[in-house]
Each structure stands twice: as structure tokens, then as C-alpha cells.
Amino acid sequence: MPFLKAQTTIVFPNVSTYLDTLRGSFSAHNMVLHPDGDGHVITSSLGSARMTPREAALDLTVEAPDPIAFNRLKHELTGLIDFVTRPENLEITWTGDAPGAMPPADLRVLTVRHIRQLTPRMRRISFTGSDLARYATPDQIHCRLLFQDKGTTTPQWPQLDDNGRILWPETGKLASRIFTIRRIDPTAGTLDIDFVLHGGSGPGSSWAATAEAGDIVGILGPAANGPKSAHWVLLAGDETGLPGIARILEGLPTSAQGIALIEIADPAEEQQIKAPPGVEIRWLHRNGVPAGTTDLLAEALRAIDPPHTPEDVFCWVGAEYTAFRDMRAHLRTELGLPPSRVVAFSHWRRGMSEEDIVKAGIGSVLA
């Protein structure tokens, strides 16, 4: 069967302003970019694309071997460009092959197997599922969960149209949130996710608080960069970054050296994590101060002087926006770490829901 092909030309007066951020966003979502003439070739497990900036415009072409992968790749590109360039209010319309609405290529259905309360505020939910190999990538450790209403026995899932836009089922839009894959065994068909029970009304925490064996969720992804090899590692995060830090620590070689800084509510939230002997875990306790309001994490990171040159250090950060912003600035400007040696994410922003962040665009979490 011949490859399906589509193209779009986006009117984009400020295209040069956004190119670096676009390339970084594509790389963080399981895509590989290669310079090619005046543009870039983009490859992923779904297919390939070419991005070529022009004066006041951006050309994109996309190819994929089947309709499901084709529409999913258009969705990835369209959604990321929308998010990164939100202030520009760009219009993106694809032309070319049009197979019609298709299910997401990466959608898998997970069933709750069992639940374990790790600490008073952290709950591990273990799932079973089929064909999970795509999620077992150490450099892409996040996923998106789609939540079904309690008691749903015949779930309906979204599809993607010929412009890569989401078509929600007749039952309505599904609530969703992004999480870290804590552990995965694709051979056994099992996957663990640790949920922070923060007592709010968000769909992830609310779902986890009442989850039972047999409940169903959908999963999409994976995305977001994981660890890179280094002589010395520096990991820093709050409760939302803790699952990622724990997964990275457990995947490091026994010879690894470094420090992990983890901000939590109080000593009751400390966990047993299997870390290499040469990596020290430092727990930072808020002791009654609300999450997202302290400088504990940023100050602890500022006090560290890595014992290696910047090229031999790797740093991973996952935290609330204010701490993330301060830590990233310190790592880049004061420690001089190159962007290739830092993976930093704002996992949340105090006072904003995910819907607020999506509406505002990437500046609300990466400014």
C-alpha cells in the first residue's frame, strides 16, 4: 500500500521566533529531527514529516504508511504547533490524502489490577493492558490518561479527523491528565502509575481516590524526555516529579554518582527508592506550607556545586512552575549547563488547571 501524504502551508509572520521551541517540543514528543537543506526532516514511529520555514510562512509535509498513523501524526504536529504558538492564533488546514476519522494509533486500554497506598498522599495504581511495548522507552517516560465515568463497561474513545483534530465520542469529552509511567513490563502487560492525592477537584486525583479493580482508562503517548547518560546526575522535583525521579534512579547503573532533591509535604511522604550507592537522596519537608509556595527546592539546588564539567553532568527537573523556572535559570546561567544536559518541565502551575495552561499556551509553563 502506498504511503498517505498531506501538506499544509501556515501563514506565520513570526516563524523565526518560534523555531527553536517547536524543534524542542517535537523532540520531547518522541520525534527525531534531522537538518535537511533549509528545513528539518522529522521522523517518528508513526511516519515522517518535513518542516521548512519560509518568509512569513511554515511549510509542512507528512507521510505515513496507514490511515491511523497518518491522522495521529498530523494531530501531533498540529497540536504542538497550536500550543507553542498560541499568541499567533495560526490557522492550520491539511490538504492531500483524507482517509476520514481514525482512532489514535497509540491508544491502548488499561484495566486497574490492584491499588497500593504508598504514603498518605501517594497512591500507586497498577494496570494491565495489551501491546504496551511502545510505552517501555526509558527516554520517553510520560503518558496521557483518558478517564471514563465510573461503572463504564462499553467505553467510547476519541478519534482524529483529517486535520488531526480530536473528535470526541457521543458520550462527550473525556477528562484527561498527564502522568509519569512509574514502572512498565510490556511482556507481562503491566504498568504502574503513582498518583498524588492532593485533595483537589482535578480529574486525575479525583479518579485515583475512588479507583477500584476493574476500572478502565485509556492511555496515549509516550512523551517527554527521560534521563541521559552522564558521569554525575542531579535530579530535583516535588511530589509530581517524584515518580520520574524514582524511575530514573532505579534505572541508573550501580556506578552512578549524584544527588536527588525531593520536596514533599512531611516525613510521612518519604518512600523507599532503590538508588545506586553513589546517589544521595535528600528529602525536603514543607511541614505544613502549601505546595508551590516555598523556595525549598530551588535553594537546595543552588547550594550544590557539581563535581564535574557541565558536559559530564545531567540534570532532570520536574516541579511547580515557579520552582522550575528558578532552577532552570540557575542551571543554564550560573552553572552553565548546555540545553542538551538539562531536561526540565513545569509539571503544574499553582492557580492554573491543565485546561487553563492549554488555553494560555506554552508560555504559561516554559516562560
N, C-alpha and C positions, 0 to 999 in steps of 0.2 A: 504494500500500500504506500503511495507517495506521501511525503510529508505535507502536512497542512501549513499554510503560510498566511500571514496577515501583516499589515503595516499601518502606521499612524504618523502623521506629522503634527506636532504640538506647537501651536503658536506660543512662544516663550521668550519674551523680550529680555528677561534677566537670567537666561540659561546658564551663563558662565558662573554666576553667583552660587548656583546650587550643585554644580557637577561633582565636587568632592564629596558632599554629603550624600548625593544619590549613589555614587560608587560605594561609599561605605555602607549604606543601607542595603544595597544589593548583596554585598559580601556577607553581611550579617544574616542574610536570609538564604543561606545555602546555595549561593550563586558564586561562580568564579569568573573574574573579569580579566581579559587579555587585551592589551593595547593592539589596535589594528588600524594603521593609517591615521586618519583624523578622528577615529572613534574607538569603541571598545566592542569586542565580541563577548557575550555573556552566555555562560553555559550552566546548566543545572540538570538534575535528574529528570526534569520534565521535558527539556528540549533546549533550544538555543535562541539567542536574540542578538541584534546588533544595535548599538546606540551611537548615533552620530550627531553631535551638536553643530548647528549652523547659526548664522547671524539671526538672532531673534526667533529661533525655532529649534526643536529637537526631533530628529527622525528616529523611529524605532521600527525594526522588523522582527518578526518572531516566527520560528518554525518548531513543530513538534510532531511526533510520529502518530498520535491518535487524538481524537476529539477531546477526551477527558484531560489529558496532559496539556493540550493546546489552550483550552479555556482557563485552566489553572495557572499556566504561565502568564497569560495576559492579565489575569487577576493579580498575580504577584507584582508585576511591573506597574500596572495601573494604580493599585492600592498604595504601593510605596511612593510613587511619584506624587500622588494626591497628598499623602501625609507630609512628605518632605517640603512640598511647595504650596502648602495650604494658603499662605497670604496671596499667592498669584492667581488663585481661582482658575486653574487651567481647564480647558476642555479637551478630553481625550476620547477619540472615537476611532475604533479599528475598522479597517476595510480589508477585504480579501476573503478567504475561506470562512464560512459561517455554518458550523455544524449544529447550532442550536444549543439549548440549555443542557449542561452536563454536570454530574456530581463532581465535587473536588477530588482530584487524583489522590490526594494524601489523606482523605477522610478514612478513619478507622473507628470502629465502635468498641468501647471498653465497658466491661461489667465489673462492678465492685465485688471483690473477692473477700477481703476482710479489712478491718479497721483497727488501728492501734493508736492509743493516746501516748505520744512520746513525752510530752510535758503538758502542764496545764493549758498552754496556748498553742501547741503544735500537734496536729493530728496527721498521722500517716494513713493514706488510703491506698490499698493495693488492688490493682485491676488485673483482669485477664482480657486478652484480645488476640486476634489473628493477624498475621502478616505485619509484624511490628519492626522488621529489620531496618526500615528507613529511619526509625527513631533512635537506633543504637549507634549514634555518631558522637564521639567524645567532643568534637568541636562545635556541635550544634545541640545545646542542652535544654532549650526551652520549647514549649508547645502551647497551643491554644485548646482549651476545653470548651465544648458546647454542652450546655446543661438542658436536659429535658425535665419537664414537670414531674413531680413525684407521682409514681404509680404508672407512668407511661409504659405500655407494653408493645406498642407498634409505633416506634419513633419515626418522625419525618425529619429530613435533613435538607439544608440549603443546596441550591445548585448555582452554577455560574453561567451567565449568558455570553453572547458573542463579543461583548465589550469587556468581559472579565468582571462584570458587576454581580453582586450577590442577589439571587432570587430566593427569598425566604419561603418556606412552605405555607400552606393554607392555615396551619395552626398558629402562624405568627413568627416574629423574630425570636431567635433563641438567645438567651443570655450567655455570655462567654467571658473568659478571662485567661490571661497568660500565666503559665506556671513553669517551674523548673522540673524536669524529669529527674527525680532523685536516684532511682535505680531502674534498670531495664534488663530483662533477659529475653531476647526475641525467640530463642529456641524453646523456652518454657512458655512463652506467650504471656509474660507477666511484666508489670510496670508499676512503680511506686511514685506517688506524689505527696509531698508534705504540705499541708495547708495551715496557714496561720489563722487561728480563731481570734480575730480582733474584736468581735462583738458588734461590728457594724452591720449595715444592711446590704453590703455588696453581694453579688450573686455567688461568688466563689466561696467566701466564708460561710454564707448562709446555707449553701448546698452542703458543704462539708459537715456543718454542725448537725445535720439531720440525716446524713447519708447512711444507707444500710446495704448489706449484702444483696446483690441482685439489681441495684440501681444501675442505670445506663447513662453514659456520656459519650459524646463524640470527641475525637482528637484530631487536630490539624498541625502540620509542621514537618520537621522541626525547624528552629531558627535560633539566632543569637549565638555569637562566638563563645566557645569554651576556652580551655587552657591551651597554652603554647609551651613548648619545651624551653627550659631556662636553667641556669646554674642556681638561681635563687628566686623564690616566689614570694609575693606579697598579696594576700587576699584580704578583702575588707568588705563588710556588709552588715546590715541589720537583719531582723527576722526574715525579711523577704529574700535576702541574699544568702541566708544560712544554708538552705538546701543546695544551692550551687557551690558554695564553699565546701560543704561536706562531700559532695560528689567529686569535686576536683581533688580534695585531699586524699580521698580513698583511691583515686586513680593515679596518684603520683608514684614514681619509683621509690623504693625504700631509701635510696641515697639522697633524696630531695632535701633541700635546705630552704628555710624561710620562716615567715610569720603569718598567722591568720588572726585578724582582728574581727571579733563578732560582737555587735551591740545587741543586747537583749533586755527584757523588762527587769529581770531579777535573777538571783541564783537558781531558782526553780526551773528556769528555762534552759539551763545548760544541758547539753547532750553528750553522750559518749560517741566520739568520732574516731575512726581508725586513721590516724595520721602517721606519716613517716616520722621516725625518731628525731630527725633534724628539723622538723617544722613545729614551731611553738604555737599553741592556740591560746590567745588572750581573750577572755570574756569581759565585756564592758557592760556594767549593770546600770540601767536608768534609775532603778529604785523609786518608782512612783512617778517619774517625769514622763509625760506623754511621748510616744514615738514620734519622730520627725521634728522634735523641738530642741534637741541637745546638740552640742558640738563634740560629744564624746569620741565619735568615730574619726572625725576629721583631725582632732587634736592628737589622738593616739597615732594616727598615720603620720602626722607632721613630726612626731618625735622619733621616727625610725629613719636611720641612715643605712640604706642598703650597702652591704659589704662588697659589691661588685660594680663594674661599669654598667651604664644604662643598657647596653646591648645584651648583657648577660642576665638581666632582670626581667621577670614577667609579673605584671600586676593585674588582678581581676577585682572589679568593684561592682557591687550591687546593693543599692540603698535608696533612701528617700532623696528627692531632688536636691535639696539644699546641701546635704552632706556629700552627695555625688558630685555636685558642681565644685564644691570646695576641694575635694580630694583630687578630682581630675585636674584642676588648675595647678595644684601643688605638684602632682606627678609630672605634668608636662613642663611647667615653667621653672619650678625650683629644683626638682630632681633631674630634669632634662630627659625624661624617658621619651623615646620616639613613639609615635602613634602605633607602630607595629608591635610594641611591647606592652601596650595597655588595652585591656578590654573593660570598659566602664559603662554601666547602664543606670539610669534612673528607674528603679523598679516601681516607684509610685511617687506621687506628689501630694503633700498634705493639703487638704481642702479641695482636691480635684478628683473626680471619678475617672475611670478609663474613658467613658463617653466624652467627658469634658476635654480630656487630653486629645482624643481623636479629632474632636471638633476644632481644637486650637492648633493642631499640627505639631510637628517635631520640635518646634521652638519651646514648647511647654515642658519638654523633658531633656533637651540637649543644649539649651542656650547657655 
